[in-house]
Amino acid sequence: MADDLWSRGEPDSPCVKICVIHPEAKLCVGCLRSIGEIAAWGRMSAEERQALLDELPARQPQIAKRRGGRAARADRRSKS
């Protein structure tokens, strides 16, 4: 019953609680929104939210996994 009280009948936030901004794409690696979009979410209309949600899957290629880091350096050293 309490859940009905807070239901707004509009798109929920795409936040998945992995809030890390990709250094090059400037997008959150969890939800794929920009900092500005995250900040504006509460002020967006239901239509604006849905339009943004529809756009997010196309952003996934911008968040490329890093090939490197500590594990890759250690691996290169062991092969030398």
C-alpha positions, 0 to 999 in steps of 0.5 A, a space after each residue: 500500500 505504501 508503494 502506491 502512495 509514492 507511485 507517480 505514473 511516469 518513468 522511473 530513474 534509470 539509476 542502478 547505483 553505480 555512479 561513476 562518471 566515465 572520464 572521456 565520455 562524461 557519462 555515468 557508467 551505470 545509467 549512461 546519463 550525463 551529470 546535467 541529465 542526472 541533476 535535471 531528472 527531477 525537473 523533467 516532464 514524463 515525456 522528457 524522461 521517456 525520451 532520454 530513456 529511449 536514447 540511453 541504449 545508443 550511448 553504450 558504445 561510448 563507455 568502452 571498457 578499459 584495456 589496461 590498468 594494474 592487471 594488464 601492466 603486471 601481465 606485460 611484465 611477467 611476459 617480458 
